[in-house]
Amino acid sequence: MKRVLIAVLLSLFAITAAVAQDTCMSKAVDKNGKALSGAAMSSFMKKCNTDACNTKAVDSSGKPLAGAAKASFVKKCVSDASKT
């Protein structure tokens, strides 16, 4: 019973996190609520993707990456994010 309860709680947490996740594309609006376009959109998407990747740049033990390892991770993460 305890295992089932834990599984249900973990599932609910995962679903909630997936639903609540805002993507860079959904945040790309100006102060009047209109969608960005052109250079403003490109600049915003690059900054948003880079910021999102910087928060994910941690090693297997949970410590933040630094130097060349971080640069490499962020570069790959941003290129993967721009493909989707």
Beta strands, then each sheet from edge to edge (+ up, - down):
end
